[in-house]
Amino acid sequence: MIDAKEELTKSEFASIRAPLRAAVFEEWYFRKAALEEGRRRRRTEEEAEREYEREVEREEKRQQSRDAFRNWIRDKRKEAVKARKEGDKKEELEGADREDAREARRKRAEEWLEKKKEEGRRARERARAEERKAEEAEEARRRKREESERKFDDWQKKSIQRHREERRSRREEKEEVDRKKREEEEERCVLGTTQMVATVKIWKNTFICFFFGPGWPPTRPRSRSGRRRRRTT
């Protein structure tokens, strides 16, 4: 029955203790492994999602830069067309000024391109730095996870070794107790056999004395030399 209390003897408890502990440990281990696998999968999915978002953001920035550059080129072309039209009207009076303005526009365009290149280079460096930081953080998490797994494996091996040693010690103690019991039983058997043999001899002598007298069995007479005479037929 469930929730029913039942008294167990020490031997019964010892017989179910090791399987019970192994079952509890196995349940805890697989539950921990399932949780760790779920966390690892979630981390992988979150990292993939963050990487996708970063890639989308970088692509949007590149697209914005291209659009801004195209808009700037279009505006500059419009300005150039407008300036050329105005310059045609004032070509004779402002020839030198027009050349200076063209050179200034060219310089400003070159400066703008250099500035955009520098901004792009810095953006790429920041992206690479962020990627390196993310890789370092992932490596640190991986090392920490491997260290935790190694510690858990060491603890598991030590626990299993300790359980084996305890079982071997209990088995050796039980064998020693059984051997002592067998020796005591053998000693009791030998002692009982000796006592029984002595009792049989006592009863035999008592019976002989009762029926045949105390001088039974008769002894052969000795000669003067001290030797027993040979029985003549």
Summary of the structure (lengths in Angstrom):
residues: 233
radius of gyration: 54.5
end to end distance: 90.8
largest distance: 184.8
contacts: 453
relative contact order: 0.04
helix: 85%
strand: 1%
